């Protein structure tokens, strides 16, 4: 790691490469969201059934995140990350050749194993490459891949699915995974692994009251976001009856706003973490609430709400990871692994929640419910501010 107040340009290049890797991983994870309808139609499944490829992927990723810190945390980071990206490439390649839903599901679960291991180590790895004073900015860059995946990944996948075939989307992701592995081999410096994490260290993290409140707030927020986001294509194409090209454009606007949120977060998060997180929670909660309002539920008026949602959730992704690193300190690796497990578990639970609500009620009810959960998270944050130092 660099001296306390110095970070070289080579280390920043490595951080940016990790951002590209996170883009590849997140695009692979979210790919089905942009083409659920196409997958369901091609494989003769209901849209809600096709959503299982999102849910199970997330839950297997959660388990893999926890297992990885006890089984592979001792491995050097560069060959480990290269191997994980190659496994992800294989997963996407098999998915591209799937003509049966079960085979697609197996391929996705293979990728979920790599996904969970990736996020267990990536949160703390970016911080190791820069000085202490730049941890927030490095985290924003690494997690910027999440926002850019929404900008380029989900809209591109949706566009390819609409104009060509969803299997071409997975083929593109397979190629991108291999290219990313090559780039990491060239750019990432040698970073040694850590001593294997023992179960008592994980328990110590869980017993930390400051980390528990982070996990609670983050878990609620992520469940709410992905319960709504998993069915964003349904909102745009079915409820608003947008043409396919418009759906891609609207998803692009959502993602562009996320990149802006990432930039804002990178500038202010190191010195104003609590305010940034509060703004992000309030923004997402209000946007999800207003999407149901007759005043905003139209093709034009919904645009600022989608933009606000994308901007706010990008702030949350970076903010929660930075908060965890700040609180965990020397326990950054196990704390990040637990967060990765909670994150992925919440993604899966969010998709299940959305599916369950839609099975009995309407998309409008789903968005009301998710807005309430998000605003409850804001209340929890306000309570935490009085008891804990962020």
N, C-alpha and C positions, 0 to 999 in steps of 0.2 A: 504494500500500500504506500501511497505517497506521503510525504511529510504532512504535518497537521494542516498547513495552509497552502499546499502546493499540489497541483495536478497537471501532468504533462499532456500535450496534445495527443500522444499515442494512447494514453489512458482514456481520453475522451472519445477517440475513434473506437476503442474497444467497447465503451459504453453504448455508442450508437449502434454497433453491431449487435449488441444484446437487445437493443430496441427493435432491430430488424427481425431478430429471432422471435421476440415476443409477438411481433406482428404476424409472423408465419404460424406460430402456435395458436394464437387467438383466432385467426382467420379459419384455420382448420377446425377449431372447436365450434365456431359460430356458423360455418358454412351451411349446415342444413336449415338454419333459420331463414336464410334467404331463398330457399328452394323447397320448403316443406311440401307445398302443393304439388310441385313437379315430381318429387320423390314418391309421394303418396299415390299419385295417379299412375306412374310408371310401374310401381311394384304392387299395385292393387290393394292399397291400404287406406284407412281413414287418415285424415290430417292429424288427428289427435294421437293415433297409433304411431305415425311417422315421427311424432315428437319424442318418442322413446329414445331415438338415436341421440337426442340432446340430453335427456334425463340420465340414462345409464352412463353415457360418456362422462358426465359431470360426477356421478357418484363413484365410478371406478377411478377417476382422476383424484378424487378426495382420498380414497384409500391408498392410492399409489403415492400421494404426497407424504402421508404419514409413514408408510413403509420405507420410503426412500431414505429418510434421515437416519434410520437405524440400520439400513442394509448397504447403501451406496454413498453415504456422506464422506467416506474416507477417500473416495476416488478423486484423482486430479480433475479439475473442472473442464479443461478444454476437451480432452477425449470423451469425457462423459457427455458434454453438451452435443458434440458431434454425433455420438452414437444415438442420442435421443432424437436428434433431427432426422437421422437416417431411418429410425423406426417409424417416425411420423410420416416420412415419405413412403415407406412400404404400406402403412395403413391407408393413406390416401390413394395409393396405386391400386390396392385390392378393392377399395370402395368404388373406384372408377370402373372396375370390371364386374361389379356385382349386378346380377340380374334376379337375385332373390333377396328378400328383406333380411333373412337370417344371416346371409353372408355379409351384407352391408353392416349389420349390427356387430358381427364379429370383428370386421375390419375397424369399425369405429372404436370398439373397446380396446383393440391393440394400440391405437393412437392415444387413447385415454391414459394408458399406463405411462407412456412417454410424457404426456401432458402434465400429469401429476408430479412426476419426478422433476420436470423442468421448473415448475413454479415453486417447488419446495426449496430449490437452491438459488433461483434467479433473483429473488428479492434481496437477499443479503449479498450476492455476488457483485451487483452494481455498486453497492456501498463500499466494497473492499477495494475497488479500482480507483477511487477518488479520495480526496482529503475529507476530513470530518466536516468542514464548513460547506462542502458541496454535495452532501449525501442527498438532500432534498431534490436538487437539480438532477443528479444522476438517476434517482428513482423516477422522476418525471419523464426523463428520456427513455428509460427502459420500459416504463409503463405507457409511454406514448405509443408504443406498438399496439396497445389495446385500442386506443382511440383511432389510430390510422387504419387498423383492421376494419373499423366501422366505416371509415371514409372510403377506402379502396376495396377492402375485402368483401364485406357483405353486399354492397351495391354491385360490385363486379360479378360476384357469384350469382346474384339475382339476375343480372343482365344476361350472363352466359346461359343460365338455366332457361330463361325466357326465349332466347333467340337461337340457341343451339341445342344443348342437351346437358342435363345436370352431371352426367359422367365426365364431360369435358372439364367441368369445374374441379372435380376431384383430381383429374389428370394434371391440371395446372398447379394445384396445391402440392401434388407429389413432386413435380419439378422444382417448385419453389423451396420445398423442404430440403432437397438435395443441394440446391445452390446455396442455401443458407448454411448448411453443414460445411461446405467448402469455404465460405467466407469466414466462418468462425475458426476454421483451421488456420487461416492466413492471419487473421487480425487479433484473435484473443490471446493475451499473454498467458504464460504458465501460471496457474493459480492452484496451489496445493489443496487437497481436501482437508477435512477436519477429522478429529477423532470421532469414531462412531458415537452417535447420540444414543444415550441410554434411556430407558423408559423413565427413570427417575427425573431426568432433565425435562422430558415432556410434561411430567406431572408437576414439576416445579413451575413451569411456564403457566400451566393451567391454573395453579393455585395463586398466581399473581393477580390481585384484584384489579390492578390498573390494566392489565392485558385482557382480563375477562370482560371488562366494560367495552374495550375496543372490539373484541370479537362479537359481543352481543349487538352493538350498534351496526357493525359491518355486516353481520349475518342477516339482520332484519332488512337492511338497505339492499343487499344483493338479492335476497329473495324477492323483494318488491320489484326491483328493476327487471330481473329476468322473467318473472311471471308476466310482466307486461311486454317486455322486449321479444320474448319467444314468439309472440303472436302479433308483432308489429306489421308483418306482411299481410296478415289477415285483416287487420285494421285498415290498411291502406287499399288493398285490392278488393275486399268484400264490403266493408262498412262504407268506405268513401267511394268505392267503385272507380278507383283510379286506373287508367290504362297501364300496361306493364312498364312502358318507358317512364311514366311518371313515378311509379313505385321506386324504380332505381334512382331517379333524381331525388326523391324525398329521403331515401336512405342515405344518399350522398350528403345532403344538407345536414342530416343528423350527425354524420361522421365528421364533417368539416367543423361543426360546432364543437365536437369532442376534441379535435386538435387544438382549437382556440382555448378550450378549457384546460388542456394540458399545458399550453404555454403560460396561461395565467397562473396555473398552479406552480409551475417551475419558478416563476418570478417571485411569488409571495409566500410559498409554503414554508420555507425555512424560518421565516420570522413571524408569520401570521397563521399558524396551522389551525387554531381553533376557529378563527373567523372564516377561513377558506372552507373548512369542513361544514360549518353552519350554513354558509351560502349555498354550497352544493346540495345539501339535504333539503333546504327550503325550496330551491329552484326546481329540483326534480319532483318533489312532492306537489308543488303548485301546478306544474305542467301536466302531471298525470291527472290531477283533479280537474283541470280546466279542459282537457281533451274531451271530456264527457259533456261539457256545457254546449247547449245549442248555439251559443254565440260564436264558439270557436270550432265546432264540429263541421267544418267545410273544407274544401280543397285548398283554399287560400289561407284562411285564418288559422289552420292547424300548423302551418309552417313555422311560425315563431315558437310554438309550443314544442315541436320536435327539436328545434334548434336549442331551446332552453334545456330540454331533457338531455340532449347529447352533451352539451357543455357541462351541465351539473354532474352527470354520472362520471365523466372523465376526471373531474375534480375529486370525486369520492374515491375512485380507484387508486389514484396517486396518494391522496390524503391518508387513507387508512393504512397503506403500506408504510408510509413515512412515519405515521404515529406509532406503529408497531416497532419499527427499527429504533425509534427514539426512546421508547419505554423499555424494550427488551435489552438493549445494549449488548453485553457479551453473550446473551442467549438469542441473538438475532436469528441464527439458523433454525433451531427448533421452533421459535416463535413464528417465523415465516412459514415453516412447514405446516404448522397447525392452522395458520391463516389460509394457506393454500387449500388445505383440506376443508376448512369451513367455507371458503369461497366456492369451491367446486360442489360441495354438498348443497350449498344454498342455491347454486345455479340449477341443480337437479330438482331440488324441492320447489323452486320457483316455477319450473316448467310443469311439474306435477300439479302445483297449486292452480296454475293457469288452465291446465287441461281439465281439472276437476270443476273449476268454476264454470268453464264454458260448457261442460257436460250438463249442468243443471240450470245455469243462468245465461247471461249475455256478456259480450265483451265489455259493455258499459259498466256492468257490475264489477268485472275484473279490474278495470282501471280505477274505479272508486276505491276498491279494497287496497290496491297497491299504493295509492296516494295516501291513504290513512296509515299504512305501515311505514311509509317513508317519513311522514310527519311525526309518528311516534318515535322514530329513530332520532329526529331532531330534538324532541323533548328529552330523550335519554342523554343526548349530547349536552344539553343545557344543564341537566342534573350533574353530569360528570364534570363539567367545568367548575362547579362549586366545590367538588370533593377532590378532584385530581388536577394536577398540573399537566396541560397538554404540551 
